[in-house]
Amino acid sequence: MKHYNDISSFSKDIGEEVPEHPLFNISFGHKKNEGIDDIVFTAGFYIISFQKIISGEITYGKKEFDYGRGKMVFFKPNQTVTFKNVKLEDECFLITIDEDFLSGTAVNKEIKSYGYFEYEINEALNLSPAEEETIWNLVRIMHQEIHNNTDNYSKRILLAHLGTLLTYSQRFYKRQFINRLEIIGTFANRFQQLLNDYYDKNLVQQSGLPTVSYMAEKFNVSSRYLSDLLKQETGKTALELIHIHLIKEAKNLLIEGKMNISEISFTLGFENPNYFARLFKKEVGTPPNIFRENHLN
């Protein structure tokens, strides 16, 4: 597997011209009769891509990019990406951004806050025609700015438009979450049922506390995508919803009074009763023993 430290060598290997700017580049799609040879790589820079694939395979993480209308994919540095005999439509773009270009800027903090850089490739951003045009307008402006004569405003302008593109992408993902919920129903109800099944089937004795990664695997999505989707629907992340379920069950067992606190913690899947007590106090405001005393009295 090859690792690219710089944008220039990456551009050369995928058949693009050496970029004018060594830290920020935008390239546009290959001709239909051309393609990208098989390549497995990691890169020390961000990649934002809009793809319309004719044939071939792009894999990021564990998932394969599915064909269809244009989609945006976001790669963070040092993630493994696979291209296999990929042929693209003309209307594609590839933005590569070196971390050094962002150092010390507001966009550097902003880009790390967007969860979609941690999504699997099958969770790419589907764009409506209007959304597609919005993104393309920003990309064309940035591309033009790169090829203008560089001055004191060049970097500031590029960063401003990049920040806007990232914000629009976040907005469009929110829309995608809403549309997905309308099509397949609420994730929160299914999430809760999966938690109930986890304890009803006594999986806690085999695997311990339910984890976000376990839940995401059951939904066939990435952990970050599941958390963001649940946040959109309920205002709570996947981990927060797991904690709410645990505390609800803990309260029932404490009030029932048949088990001591250590037994309750192990029943729920905690390896350490102290961790259970700390989580309970954090979520409820009182330690489990005080909660029990207050309700039994």
JOFEN-V431783 format. One record per residue. N is the residue number from 1. PSI is psi in degrees with one decimal (none if undefined). Layout:
BEGIN
<<N;PSI> <N;PSI>>
END
This chain:
BEGIN
<<1;135.5> <2;143.3> <3;131.5> <4;118.9> <5;-24.5> <6;156.0> <7;-33.7> <8;-47.5> <9;-35.7> <10;-46.2> <11;-42.9> <12;-42.6> <13;-23.6> <14;11.4> <15;18.6> <16;161.4> <17;154.1> <18;127.7> <19;150.1> <20;-37.3> <21;122.2> <22;-17.1> <23;-8.5> <24;122.7> <25;147.9> <26;124.8> <27;154.5> <28;163.5> <29;155.3> <30;162.1> <31;157.2> <32;-27.6> <33;6.5> <34;166.1> <35;176.7> <36;123.7> <37;165.4> <38;130.0> <39;132.0> <40;124.9> <41;163.6> <42;157.6> <43;144.2> <44;33.5> <45;165.5> <46;145.9> <47;127.4> <48;124.4> <49;136.7> <50;119.3> <51;139.4> <52;101.5> <53;130.3> <54;-48.1> <55;169.3> <56;-168.7> <57;131.6> <58;125.7> <59;135.7> <60;120.9> <61;-124.3> <62;-4.4> <63;157.7> <64;138.0> <65;128.7> <66;148.5> <67;172.5> <68;-152.3> <69;175.6> <70;139.2> <71;150.8> <72;140.0> <73;142.2> <74;119.8> <75;128.3> <76;164.2> <77;144.6> <78;23.4> <79;144.7> <80;128.7> <81;140.3> <82;126.0> <83;128.4> <84;105.2> <85;50.0> <86;129.0> <87;131.0> <88;153.6> <89;163.4> <90;-38.7> <91;70.8> <92;156.1> <93;159.0> <94;117.2> <95;127.1> <96;131.3> <97;115.4> <98;141.9> <99;-29.9> <100;-29.3> <101;-28.4> <102;-13.0> <103;131.3> <104;8.8> <105;162.7> <106;-31.5> <107;-29.3> <108;-42.8> <109;-38.8> <110;-45.1> <111;-30.2> <112;-14.5> <113;-14.3> <114;118.2> <115;-21.1> <116;-13.1> <117;-8.2> <118;4.5> <119;156.8> <120;162.3> <121;-24.4> <122;-1.2> <123;30.1> <124;160.2> <125;113.3> <126;130.7> <127;136.9> <128;164.0> <129;-40.4> <130;-41.1> <131;-39.4> <132;-42.6> <133;-38.6> <134;-47.1> <135;-44.6> <136;-36.8> <137;-43.6> <138;-41.5> <139;-41.7> <140;-39.4> <141;-43.4> <142;-40.9> <143;-42.5> <144;-39.5> <145;-38.4> <146;-36.0> <147;1.2> <148;166.4> <149;126.3> <150;134.7> <151;-169.6> <152;-15.2> <153;-11.0> <154;-52.9> <155;-40.2> <156;-41.3> <157;-43.9> <158;-44.6> <159;-38.2> <160;-45.2> <161;-34.8> <162;-43.9> <163;-39.5> <164;-41.3> <165;-42.1> <166;-40.4> <167;-43.5> <168;-39.2> <169;-40.6> <170;-43.3> <171;-45.4> <172;-32.5> <173;-38.6> <174;-42.1> <175;-40.4> <176;-39.2> <177;-46.3> <178;-45.5> <179;-38.9> <180;-38.6> <181;-36.4> <182;-31.1> <183;-45.6> <184;2.7> <185;172.8> <186;136.8> <187;-31.0> <188;-43.0> <189;-42.4> <190;-36.5> <191;-44.9> <192;-40.5> <193;-37.5> <194;-38.1> <195;-43.0> <196;-43.7> <197;-36.1> <198;-42.4> <199;-35.6> <200;-34.5> <201;5.2> <202;31.1> <203;-20.4> <204;-31.2> <205;-25.1> <206;-38.8> <207;-2.9> <208;-155.9> <209;141.8> <210;138.7> <211;161.8> <212;-39.1> <213;-37.4> <214;-46.9> <215;-41.6> <216;-38.9> <217;-38.1> <218;-30.7> <219;-6.7> <220;40.9> <221;169.3> <222;160.1> <223;-44.8> <224;-38.9> <225;-43.2> <226;-45.2> <227;-42.3> <228;-38.4> <229;-43.0> <230;-35.8> <231;-40.1> <232;-39.2> <233;-41.5> <234;-15.1> <235;0.6> <236;145.8> <237;171.1> <238;-44.0> <239;-40.6> <240;-39.3> <241;-36.3> <242;-44.2> <243;-40.3> <244;-42.3> <245;-44.7> <246;-43.4> <247;-38.4> <248;-46.1> <249;-39.2> <250;-42.4> <251;-44.0> <252;-44.2> <253;-35.7> <254;-43.4> <255;-34.8> <256;-37.9> <257;13.9> <258;-20.5> <259;150.3> <260;176.0> <261;-37.5> <262;-41.8> <263;-38.8> <264;-44.0> <265;-41.4> <266;-35.9> <267;-36.6> <268;-13.6> <269;3.5> <270;131.2> <271;-25.3> <272;117.2> <273;-29.4> <274;-37.0> <275;-41.7> <276;-45.8> <277;-40.0> <278;-43.7> <279;-42.0> <280;-45.9> <281;-38.2> <282;-40.8> <283;-34.3> <284;-31.6> <285;-12.6> <286;151.3> <287;157.4> <288;-34.6> <289;-37.9> <290;-40.0> <291;-45.6> <292;-47.0> <293;-42.8> <294;-37.0> <295;-30.0> <296;-26.7> <297;none>>
END
